[in-house]
Amino acid sequence: MKSCKSPKPIDFTREMTYRRGLFLTFAITPIASSIYFLYRLITLALAPIGVIITARFIDTVLEVVYDGNLGWANVMPLLFALAALNMYGFIIDPLINMLWMRQGQKEWMAVDHPMVKTFTALEVKHTENKDTMDLINRVWGSPHQTLMQMWSNMTGFLFSLGRVISYGIILIASAPLAGAVTIIAAVPMIVVARKTADEKYRAQQEMTQYHRLYSMHLSYLANKHVAAERSLFGFVPMLFKKFRETFEMAQKYSLKINIKWQLRHNIAGAILTCVGAITLFMMLPGVAEGSISVGTFIALIGVLFSSISYVAWEMAGYFQTFMWQRHYLKEFNQYLSLSKAEGALEPMSETIITFEKLELKNVKIVYDRIENFNKREKFDFVIARAVCGLNTLLEYSLPFLKIGGSLVAYKGQNYNDEIEMAKNALRVLDGKIDKIIDYQLQINDDIQNRYLIIVKKIKDSDRQYPRGQNKPRLKPL
């Protein structure tokens, strides 16, 4: 499959304003964005034309059927026009969707790379602070969707508003009351959408901590590398309880906000529908008197209820997304400021470092389970750091040392306790403590003591060691 050319990454060193976000799509994919804008414009223009043609088609058919003044030849051009309008949607819409998907791929690549760079510049203290991590999780949850959809959301809102206005003009020309109802109804729906957007974003801020906690608990439950520790210390019931509590809390909170949003809009939509039905009922005398033709009345039914649908759902949805994006941008800029604050690290280098030669000879890297490693009694030294306790480490290492070979174990302040616990393992595996080397290690401004425990192998180890099935960790000697 041919890959698309990588776009220029977005510059996140500058503040991301809503105005700048609007034109990001044009900056990354100018041709696709222009085609999409033209498509929206044509669709907007065709909407009222379709209403007029529908009304004319119905009136012409009724005249042919009842009056006989016109022939069917007068109906065919209108029928073909209606068919062409529908074919336009069937043919163009899938093509536009494919173009939009291709555009989304380029936009994702333009956002993803600089987002990773900003994250690598964060200090460790930011990734260990729960409030900062919640902020980062909210920003990282949807940077591509939020930043790149500002243009499509704004054009969607404007074109939906344009469609409602065009329908309102048609209604006002034929039934002023219906037109006024359609246009005035947009105001309370926008107010409801704004209030809901504020509440939903605040809810997302509250839910972030629950998402972080249940994701953390899930990772502990699913991580196979700590399965032995989970079983040994009996953590599974506690972790599962915490996971279930935080997961249910997040779901309940989300459900509560979404139900409130659905109820508000369903009630408002139902009220608007009732008002629309009453308005249509008031138009019936005009139809009976002939001031409004039957075709126009039937077309206006579709126009009125389509307008209500656009006002109650599409326009309100677009406006809600607009308010959501403004909230997101505030936190997005807070996130960017973290990577630019004093003490922030240098972002990852763009330069790929290559090595022509490493002066290492007779080196072989093996990735295998220790009980399957068929190199017993072969090595002079085994060196280990931060693997496990000394009693377990002895079983992992002594069987592979030659007689007289040494294990070098890197240990911290509690090395004496580990030696005490390893006495039985030293006896069973035929090893002895040769010496202990202590030294000091500077970590930032702190000086800490470290110890190298040198264990000498004095005779061949029993061939049953090391044991398999993780027994050295679960049941150490």
N, C-alpha and C positions, 0 to 999 in steps of 0.2 A: 504494500500500500504506500502510495506517495505521501510523504509527510509535508505539512505546510511549513513555509519559511517562518523561522522564529522571529516574532516582532521585537522591537526595541523595548526593553524593560521600562516600567514606569518609574519615574523619579520620585521616591518617597522622602527625599531630604527636605522637600517643601511641604507646607501645610496643605492638606487635602480639603479644599472648600467644595461646597455643593456645585458652584459654577464650574470649577475645574473638573469635578466628577462627571458633569453632564457631557463634557466634550472629550472625555477619555475614549469613548467608543469611536468617535470620529477620528481621533488621533491614531488609534491602533488599526482600525479597519475602515478607512474612508469610503471605499467603493461600496462595500456591503452595507454600511450605514446609510449611504445616499440612496441605494436601491430600496432599502427598507423604508426610508422616509417617503420616497416616491410612491411605494405601494400603499402606505397608510393614506397618503393624500388622495390617490385615485379611489381607494375604498370609501373615503369620506365623501367624495364627490358623487359616487355611484349610489350612495344610500338614499338621498331624496329623489334621485332620478328613478330608482326602482319603485318608490312609492307612487310617483306620478304615473309611470307606465302601468303599474298594477291597477290603479284606479281607472285609467283609460281603457285597459283591456276588459275589465269587468263591465263597464258601461257599454262598450262596443258589443260584447257578447250578448248582453241583455237586449240591446236594440235589434240585433240580428234575430234573436229568438222570438221576441214579442212583437216588434214592429215590422220587421221584414224590410225596412228601408235600406239596410246595408247588406252586402253579401259577405260571405265568409272570407273573401279575399281581403277585406278590411281588417279582419282579425289576425291573419297570419303574420304581418310585420310585427305586431305587438307581441304575439306569441314567441316569435324568434328573438325578439329583444329580451323578453323575460328569460328564455332559455340561455341566451348569451351571458346574461348577468350571473346566472347560476353556474354556468360552465367556467366563468372567470374565477369564481371561488374554488371550484373543484380542481382546476389546473394550477392556478397561481399559488394558493395557500400551501400545498406541499412543497413547492419549489422555494418559497420564502422560508419555510421551516427548515429545510436543508441548508439554506444559506445562513440562517441564524445559528444553526448548530456548528457550522464551519467557523463562523465568526466567533462563537463562544470558545472554541478551542484556542484560537489565537489570543483572545482576551485572557483566558486562563493562564497561558504561558507568560503573558506580559505582566501579570500580577504575581504569580507564584514565586518567581525568582527573587524579585526585590523583597517580598515578604519574608523569605527565608533569610536573606541578608540582614534584615532588621532584627530578626530573632537571634541570630548569632552574635549580635552586638550587645545583647542584654547582659547585665551583670547577674551573677549567681543569686544575689540577694532578691532579685526580682522573681526568679523561678522558685524561690522558697517562701515567698510571701503569698498567703492565700488570696488576699484582695487583688494583688497584681496578677496572679495566675487566673483568677476569675475574669479579670479584664482581658487578658491575653486570649483566653478560651472564647470569649464573646467575639472578639475581633477576628480570630482565626476561624471561627465557625462558618463565616460566609463572606470573605473579602471579595471573591470573584463575583458572586451573585449580586452582592449589594452595590459595589462600585460600578460594575459593568452594566447593571440594569437601571441605572439612574436615567440614562437617555431614553431607553425603551419605555420606562414607566412614565416619564414626563410626556413623551409623545403620545403614549396610550391615553393618558388623562386628557391632554389637549384635544386629541381627535375624538374621544368619547364625548367631551364637552361640545365639540363642533357638531357631532352627530345629533346630540340632544337639542342644540340650538336650531339646526336645520329642520329637525322634526317639529320643534316648537313653532317655527315660522310657518310650516305647512299647516299645523293645527290652528294657529292664530288666523291664518287666511280663511280657513273653512269654519272653525269653531273657536273663537277667541278665548272662551272660558277654558277649554281643554288645553290650549297652548299655554295659558297663564299658569294652570295647575302644574304642567310638566316642568316649566322653568323654575317656578317658586319652590317646587318640591326638592330641588337639588340642594338648597341651603341647609335644612336640618340634617340631611344625610351626610353632608360634609362635616358638620359639627359632630355628629355621632362618630364618624370615621376618625376624626382627630382625637377625640377623647379615648376611643378604643385603642388607637396606636400608642398613645402615651401609657395606657394601662398595660398593654401587651409588652412594651419594652421594659417597663419596670418589673413586670412578671418575669421576663427573661433574665433580668439582672438577679432576681431572687433565685431563679431556678439554676443559675450557673453553678452555684456552690453544690447543689444536689447532684447535678450532672458530673461535676468533678469528683465528688465522693463516691457515687455509685460506679463510675468508670474505674476509679482506683481500686475499689473492693473487687470489681469484676476481674481486673487484671491480676490481682493476687489469687483469686480463685482459679483462673484459667491458666496461670503460668506453670508449665510442667516442671520448670527448673527448681521450683521451691515446693514441689509436691511432698517430698519427704519431710520438710520442716513443718508443713501444714499438718501432716498426720502426727508427727512426733509431738508437737506442742498443742495439738487439739484446736487449731485455729479455725477449722472449716465451719463449724456451727456459728461461731461469732461473726466470721466474715460474711457468711450467707445471710445472717440476720441483718447486719449493717447494710449489705447490698440491697436487700429487699425493702428495708425501711426507706433508704434514700431514693431508690427507684420509684417506689409508690408515691413518695412525697412529691417528686418532680412531676410524675404523671398526673396526680390530682391537681396540682397547681396549674399545670398547662390546661387540663380539661376545664377547670373552673373559668379561666379567662376566655377560652374558646367558646364555651357555652354562653357566656355573657355576650360575646360578640355576635354569635348566631341569633340569640334571642332578640337583641336590639334590632338587627337588620331584618329579621323575619317579621317582627312586629311592625317596623317602619314600612317594609315592603307590602305587608298585608293592608295597612292603612292607605298607602298610596294606590294599591289595586282597587280598594273599595271606592276611593275618591274618583279613580279613573272610570270605574263602572257607572257611578252616578253621573259623571260628566257625559259619558256616551248615551245614557238614558235621556239626558236633557237635550241631546242632539236629535233624538228621534222625531220631534215635531218638524224640524227643518227638513228631514228626509221625506216625511209625509207631504210637506208642502212643496217639495221639489227644489228648494233652495240648496240642498245638499244632495248630490246624486248618490244612487245606491253604491256604485263603484267607489266613489270617494269615501263614503261612510265605512265600507268594508276595509278599505285600505287604511283609513284612520284608526280603525280598531287595532290593527297590527302596529301602526305607528305609536299609538298611545301606550300600549302595553310594552312595546320595545323600549320606549323612552323611560318608562317606569323601571324596567329591568336595568337599563344603563345607569340610571340615577342611583337606584338602590344597591346595585352590586358592582358594576364595572367602575364607575366614577368613584364611588366610596372606597372600593378596594385599592384603586390607584392612589387616592389621596392618603389612605392609611399607610401604604407602602412609602409614599413620599415623606410622611412624618417619621416613619421608622428609620428611613435612610438618614434623616437629619440627626436623630439620636445616635445612630451608629457612627456617623462622621465625628461627633464629639469624642466618643471613646476611641475611635481610630486614631485621631490626632493625639490623644493622651498616650496611646501605645507608641506612636512614633516618637513622642518626646522622651520616652524611656530609653530608646536606643541612641538618643542624641544628648542625654544628660551627662554631666561631668562624672567621669569614672567609667563611662560605657566603654566596652571593648571595641577593638577594630573589627569591622565586618569581615566576613570570610573573604579571602583573597580570590581574585578572578584568575590569577596565574596558576596554572597546573604545574606542580613541582615534579620533575622526573629525575630519576637516579640512573646514571649510566652504569655504575658498578658499585657493589657492596663488597668490602674486603672480608667476606665470610666464606670459609671453605669447609667441605665435608659436613654440610648442614642438611638435615632432612626434616621436614615438617610432617607430623603425623596427627591426624584427627581421628580418634577412636576411643572406645570405652577401655578403661584401664585393664579390666579383666580379660579383654581380647588382645591386648598388646603383647605379642609373642617375642619379648626381648628380655627374658629373665636373666639375672646375673651378668649383664652386659656393660653396665655403666660405672664410671668412676665417681660421678657426682650427680645428684638430683637437687635442683634448686626450686624452691616454691615460695610464693608470697600470696597471702590472702586467699587460700584455698579452703581450709577447714581447720578444725582443731588438731593439735599435734598427734593425739591418739589415732585419729582417722588418717591423718597425713602419713604416719609411719606405715600403715598398711598399704597405702597407695604407692609408696616409694621404695621401701627397703627390699621387697622381692626383686627389684630390677637393678640393684646395686651389686657390683662384684664384692667378694669378701675383702674388707679393707676400704671399700668405697664409703663416701660420706653424703649424708643429706644435709643441706644447708636450708634451714627454715627461718624465715623472716618473721619476727614476732614483736609485739608491743609490750605495754606495761605489765600485763598479766601473764607473762611467760612462765613464772614459777608455778602458778595454778595449773597451766597446761602440762608442764613437766610432771607434776604430781598425778594428774589424771592419766598420763601416758605410761606410767610405770609398768602396768600389765602388758601393754602393747610392746614395750621394749623387751620384756622377758619372752613373750610368745614369738616375736619376730627376730630375736637374736640381734638386738642393737644396743648400744650404750651411748650415753651423753659423753662426747669427747671434750668439748669446751663450749663456752658461751662468750661471744664477743659483743660487748656493748659499745654503742657509739651514739652521737647526738645528731639529730636531723632538724634543720631549720625549715619551718613551714610558715611563710610570711614573716611576721615578727616574733613568732613563738619558737622556742627551742625545745624539742621533745626527745626523749630517750627511746632508742630502738635496740633490738637484740637479735643476733644471729645465733641460733642454736645448731651446733654441729653434732650430728648423730653418726657414729661410726658403726658399720656392719661387721660383726665378728664371726659369723658363720652362715651357712646357707639357710634361707627361710623355708618353712614348710610350704609345699606346692599348693596347698589348698588356699593360700593367700596370694593376691587379694580376692576376697569373696565378691560374687556378682550380686545383681538385683539390688544395688544400693545399700547392701548390708553394712559396709564400713561406716556409713553415715547414720543409718537407723539403729544399728546395734554395734557401736564401736567397742573395740577390745578393751 
